[in-house]
Amino acid sequence: MKKIFSGVQPSGDLHLGNYLGAIKNWVSMQSEFDTTFCIVDLHAITVAQEPVELQRRILDVAKAYLALGIDPKKSTIFVQSDVRAHTELCWILNCVAARMGDMEKMTQFKDKSAKGDVERASVGLFDYPVLMAADILLYDTDVVPVGEDQVQHVELARTLARRFNKKFGDTFVIPQPKLTKEGKRIMGLDDPTKKMSKSASSEYNYITLMDTPDVVQKKIRKAVTDSGSEIVYSDEKPALQNLINIYSLFSGDSTENIEKKYIGKGYGDFKNALADVVVNFLVPFQERVKLMSDEDIKKILNKGAMKANEQAEQKIRDVKDRIGLVI
C-alpha cells in the first residue's frame, strides 16, 4: 500500500475548512493507503503559544481526528514532538539540502510576516517548510493530501529529497501532492478571495467544529453572497460557489443537483438549508467528542508515537550513515 502522511496544527479551533479541505479526505483514504496523521505541535510554536492552552489544543485536535473518523486501528496517529527524528532530520536537511533562496520564495512566510514585524518573526517561522519536508520524508511518504495553498511545501520536500538523493544515493521517496476538487480550498464566509482560516480577524470568516447550532445559523446568514439572486455554481459567483461547495461536501449532492434543487428560490432558502446540513453534521460530531476522555486519547497518541518512532528511527539512521555521522 502506498503511504500517506499529513497533519494539522493545534494552533486554534478546527473549522469546516480543516475538515472539508483535509480530514474528510483522510478518512476516505484509510482503506486504500498506509496512513499516518500527525498533530504538528512543533509547527504551532513558530508563533507564540500559551503552554497550558497548547496542551489542551493538542488533545482537542486528537479528539477531533477520532470523532471525524480517523481510526487508530487503520492509521498511525501521534504528536509530532513525541518523535525526535522530525527535528533531527530538519537540521540535517537545513545543512545539506535546503538553500536560503528556497526559503525566501515560500509564500506562506511572506504572508505571515506581512501581518507583523518581519524583524521579530522567529527563525522557525522562516524555516518551518524544511520541518514540513522532514515530516513527509521520514515516513517514505508516497502521497501528501494537501490544500491548494500547501502544494508549494510539497514541492520543496520533493526538491530537497532529489538533492539529497543525488548527493548521497537513493534515500528518500519523492512524494506527490494530492488535491481534492471542491474541498481543495474552502474559502472564508466573509471573503471568498481568502481561504477559511482560524487566524482570521473576524469570527464570521469561519465555522468551528464546536460552534453551536445558533452560532452556525448566524454565521451562514451573515455569509457574503454575490450579486443577483439565482443559485448558480459559477466562477463568476465565487462567494456562492464556496457555499455550494460546502453544501455539496456535507450533503453528498453534486453541485449540479444543488443548482436544480434551488431553481426559483433565493439566497435565504439556500442559506437556511445549508445551515441545517452543517448543523446535522456538527451536533453528532460534538457528542462523540464529549464522550472521549483525555486519558484514553493519551493512550492512543502514545501507541501511535511508538509506531512512528520505530519507522522514523530506521530512516534517520540511514540518513546519518549516508552523510557520515554514524561511526
N, C-alpha and C positions, 0 to 999 in steps of 0.2 A: 504494500500500500504506500502511495506517496505521502510525504509528510507535510503537515500544515503547522504553522506557528503564527500566533497573533496575540495581542494583549490590549488592555485598557488601563489608563492611568487612574489611580484613586485620588484625583485632584478636585473632585466635585461630584454633585449628584449625577448619576447616569440619566440620560434623556432619550427621547424617541430616536434621535439621530444615532446614538450609540447602538441601540437595539436594531433598528431597521437597516442601518448602514453597515453593521458589522456582526453583532451577536446572532441575529436571526439567521444569517448566512452560515455562521459557525455551526449552529445546531444541526442544520441540514447536511453538513459535511462529515459529521461524526461517524456515519456508517460506511463511507467510502474512502476516508483518509485516516492516516495515523495522526491524530490531532493533539496539539499542545497549546494550551491557553494560559497566559501569564497575567498576573496583576503587576504592572510595571511601576512599582513604587519608586525605583531609582530615577525614573524619568520625572516623576512628580516633584522631586526635591530640586529640580533645576530652577524652580521658583520657591519663594518662602512658603513653608507649611507649619501649622501648629502641630507639634508632635502627637498630642492626645487625639486631635481631630484626624490626623493622618492614619493613626492606628485604627480608628473607628471606620474610616472610609475603606481601608483595605478589606476589612471584614464585610462591609456593606457590598463592595464590588463582588466578593466571593459569593455572597448570598444571592446577589442578582444573577451571576453566572448560572448557579444551580437552579434558581427559580425560573429562569428563562429557558432552561432545557439542556444546559451543558451537563453531561453525565460523567461523573468521575470513574465509572466503570468502562467508559469508552475513551475518555480524554484525560490527559495529564493536566491538572490544574495546580498552580503553585504561585508563590510570591517571588518576584524577581530577586530581591535582596537575599533570599534564602539560598541562592545558588551563586557562589562567589566567582565562578568561571565567567559570568557575564562581564564583570568589571575587569577581570584579568585579560580576557580576550579584547575588550575595548582598548585597553592600554597598548596591547601588542599591535592591534590594527592601527592605532594612532601613530605608532612609531615606524611601522614597516610598510603600510599601505595607504593610509589617508594623507591627503595634502591640504594645505591651507586653502588653496584655490577651490577644492571640492566644497569645503565648508562655507566659504564666502558666497557660493552660489545657492545655498539652501534657502528657499523662500520662507520657510517657517520661522527661521531666526530673524530674518528681515521683518516679518510681520509682527513677531512678538516683541522684538527690541524697539520697533517703531512706536509701541504703546508706552514706552518708558524711556529712561535714560540709558542709552546703549553702553555708556561708560560704567554703569552699575550692573549691567547684565552679567550673570555668572558665566564662568568658562564652561560650566556644564550645559547651559542653555545653548551655547555656541557649538559644543561638541556632541550633544546628545544623539545626532544622527549616526555617529560611529557606534555608540552604545546600542542603538536600534539594530545596526548591522550585525553587531556581535550577538544580540538576542536571536536573530534569524539564523546566522551561520553556525552557531553552536550545535544545532539540532539537525544538521543536514537537511534543512527545510527545502522542499521542492516548490511549494506554493504558499504565497502570503496573501490572504484575503484582506484587502485594504480599501479605504475610500479613495476617491479620485485625488484628494489633496495629499495622500501619503505615497503615491506612486514614486515620487522623486526619491523618497527614502529607500524604497526597494531597489531603485536603480543604483543608488550609492552602494548598497550591500552587494549588488552584482559587480559593480566596478571594483570594490575592494577585494572581493573573492577572486576575480580574474587576476588582479595584480599579484595577490599572494600566491595563487596557483602558478603563475608564470615564473615567479622568482624562486619558489620553494618546492614546486611539484604539486600535483593534484591533491588538494586537501579539503577544499570546500565545494559543496554542491552550489551551482549557480541558481538562485531562486527565481521564480516567476511571480509577478503580481497577478491577482485575480480580482476583477471588479464584478459586482452585480449590476443590473441595469437600473431599474428605478431606485434601488436602495443605495446606489453608489455614493450619493451625496444628498442628504436631507438638509434642506435649507431652513433658515430662520423664519419663524412665523411673522416676524416684524420686518424682515428684509430678505426677499428671495434671491438677492445677489450674494449673500454671505451664508455660509453653512451654519446649521444649528450648532450652538456652542454653549457649554456650561460656563465659559468665561465671558459671555456676552454681558453688556452693561445693563440690559433690560431683561426682566424675568419673562417678558412677553415674546422673547426670542425662541424659547424652548418649552417643552413639556417634560418634566422629570418623570421617571418611572414610579415615583412615590407621590405624585400630585393627586389630590383628592378629586372626585368627580366634579365638584363645583368649580375647582380651580381649572380643570381641563376644559370644561364648557366655557368658562370666562375667557381663557386664553385663545380658544379657537374662534369664539365670537369676535375677538379683537384682531384676529389674524388679518393681515393686509390681503386685499384682492385686487384684481386688475379692472380696467375699465370695461364697461358692458355688463351684462348680467347672465349670459349664456355659460353653461358648464361645459367648457370645451378644453380638451387636452392639447395645448399648443405651446410652442416655444415663444410665441408672441404674448402668452399669458403666463409668465414664469411663477407668479405667486400662486395662481390657481393650479398650475401644473404640479407644483410642490405638494399642495394639499391633496390633489388627486392621487399622487404617488403614495402618500401616507395612507389614504383610504384604501388603495389597491393592495398595499403590502399587509395591512391588517385584516382586510376582509377576504382576500383571495380573488376578488373580482378583477378582471382585466380593466385597463383604462378605457378601452372601447365600450365595455358593458356599463361602466360608470357614466360615461357620456350619455348613453342611451337611456339609462335609468332616470336621468335628470333633465331630459328634454322638456322644455316648457316650465321648468322650475327655476327658482332663483338661488342666489348665494346663501340666503337664510336657511332654506330647506337643506341644502347640501351641507352647510356647516353643522346644523343640528344632527344630521345623520353621521357626519364624521366624528363628532364628539361622542356619540353613542358607541361607535365602533371602537374608538380608543379606550373609552371607559370599560367596555366589556372585556377588553384585554387586560387592562391595568388592575382592576379590582381582584380577580383571581390570582394574578401575579403577586400583589401585595399581601394577600392572605397566605400564600406559600412562604413568603419571606418571614412573616411573623411567626411561623411555626419552627423556624430554624434557630438553633442555639449557637452561641459563639463557640462553645467547646466542640460541638460536632463539626463546625466549619474548620476550626483549627486542626482537627484530626485529619480532615480531607486534605488541607493545604500541606500539612507535614508529610503525609504519604506521597503527595504529588511532588514535593521538593526532593524527597529521597529518590524517586524515579528520575526526575530531571537531573539531579546531581550525578547520578550514575552515567547518564548519557553525556552530560557536559564535561565531566572529568576525563572521559575517554578522548573526547575531541581536543580538550586543552592540552593533554599530554602529548598528543600527536603534533599539535601546533608548536609547542615548546621544543619538542625534539627536532622538528624541521628547521627551526631558526637558531638552534644551538644552545638552548637553555637547559637541556637535560644532559647531565653528566653520567 
